[in-house]
């Protein structure tokens, strides 16, 4: 059974940084894509970034490109989302996802 544990959220001032972690277990394949999504209050959940396990190819939504970096530590089965230059509009619950499996979400609040 695939399990995803997201953590690292918190309250930060605009311009600050946070690093989210997604600890994963239960994969039966080495070829998978881990994605980060976010859902702001009253809005739909949207994709933020993703990384492919097979070659570490990364992709980013335009709204975070140049500010966020997704990376993986295969030894720890953990995917990170380093978020820099945070803006109030980055406030959301952040989720990690692999296939049909979602982590529980971690809240990021950016104050102006």
Buried (B, 14 or more C-beta within 10 A) or exposed (E): EBEBBBBBBEEBEEEBEBEBBBBBEEBEEEEBBBBBBBBBEEEEBEEBBBBBBEEEEBBBBEEBEEBBBBBBEEEEBBBBBBBBEBBEEBBBBBBBBBEEBBBEBBEBBBEE
